[in-house]
Amino acid sequence: MKIELQMRSLDRMSGLRGYVEQELKELQQGLSIECARVVLEQAREKSPACRASVWLVVPGPDLHAMASDHTPRAAWRKVQIELKRQIRERKAHRMLRLKGNLQLRGNPRGLTGA
């Protein structure tokens, strides 16, 4: 997985980069991520001041999420929650589609075969 991380107006020594990379690697266990584009920014004139956004390039439609909060870690946590929700929904949709395909293959016309 290729990770593109932009930190705008944030302290680069805060350990946030390692935290974000570790969280993305954990997400990759359940999903094949080709590339992750992450932007973490702080705008002191806004409230809440911190914003996190991520775009995951994955097979099928890409996943993306954005959140704001008062700290960068809290904003990132909200983004993680949203990504996990999207991944769960995608898996559930895939399982329903597979289940429907299996039922159709077993008995396409509803005949009993007698």
C-alpha positions in Angstrom: 0.0 0.0 0.0 1.3 3.4 -0.9 0.5 6.1 1.7 0.4 9.8 0.7 0.2 11.9 3.9 -0.1 15.6 4.0 0.1 17.5 7.3 -0.9 21.1 7.0 -0.1 23.5 9.9 0.6 20.6 12.3 3.7 19.7 14.3 5.5 17.0 12.2 7.1 15.6 15.4 3.8 14.9 17.1 3.9 11.1 16.3 0.7 11.5 14.3 2.3 10.2 11.1 3.2 6.9 12.7 -0.3 6.6 14.3 -2.1 7.2 11.0 0.1 4.7 9.1 -0.5 2.0 11.8 -4.2 2.6 11.6 -4.2 2.3 7.8 -2.3 -1.0 8.0 -4.9 -2.3 10.4 -7.6 -1.4 7.9 -5.7 -3.2 5.1 -6.3 -6.5 6.9 -9.9 -6.4 5.9 -9.5 -4.7 2.5 -7.0 -4.6 -0.3 -5.8 -0.9 -0.3 -3.7 0.1 -3.3 -3.2 3.7 -2.2 -4.2 5.9 0.7 -4.3 9.7 0.4 -4.6 11.4 3.8 -4.8 15.1 4.6 -4.6 16.3 8.2 -4.9 20.0 8.7 -5.3 22.6 11.4 -6.9 26.0 10.8 -6.7 28.1 14.0 -9.3 30.5 12.8 -12.0 27.8 12.5 -13.8 25.9 15.1 -13.4 22.9 15.3 -9.8 23.6 14.2 -8.7 20.2 12.9 -9.8 18.4 9.8 -9.0 14.9 8.5 -9.8 13.5 5.1 -8.8 10.2 3.5 -9.3 8.7 0.0 -8.6 5.0 -0.3 -8.0 3.5 -3.7 -9.4 0.0 -3.5 -10.8 -2.6 -6.0 -14.2 -1.4 -6.9 -15.5 2.1 -5.9 -13.0 4.0 -3.8 -13.7 4.9 -0.2 -13.5 8.4 1.2 -14.3 10.1 4.4 -13.9 13.5 6.1 -14.3 14.7 9.6 -13.6 17.7 11.9 -12.8 18.0 15.6 -10.8 20.0 18.1 -7.7 17.7 17.9 -6.1 16.0 14.9 -6.4 12.5 16.6 -10.1 13.0 17.3 -10.7 14.1 13.7 -8.8 11.0 12.5 -10.7 8.8 14.8 -14.0 10.0 13.3 -12.6 9.3 9.8 -11.6 5.8 10.9 -15.1 5.1 12.3 -16.6 6.2 9.0 -14.2 4.1 6.9 -15.0 1.0 9.0 -18.7 1.6 8.5 -18.2 1.8 4.8 -16.1 -1.4 4.7 -18.8 -3.2 6.8 -21.5 -2.1 4.4 -19.5 -3.1 1.4 -18.9 -6.6 2.8 -22.6 -7.0 3.8 -23.7 -6.0 0.3 -21.2 -8.4 -1.2 -22.5 -11.2 1.0 -26.1 -10.5 0.1 -25.2 -10.5 -3.6 -23.4 -13.8 -3.3 -26.2 -15.4 -1.3 -28.7 -14.3 -3.9 -26.5 -15.8 -6.7 -26.2 -19.1 -4.8 -30.0 -19.3 -4.5 -30.5 -18.7 -8.2 -27.9 -21.2 -9.2 -29.4 -23.9 -7.0 -32.9 -23.7 -8.5 -33.2 -21.1 -11.2 -36.9 -21.5 -12.0 -38.2 -22.7 -8.7 -38.7 -26.2 -10.1 -38.6 -29.2 -7.7 -36.9 -31.6 -10.2 -39.3 -34.4 -9.6 
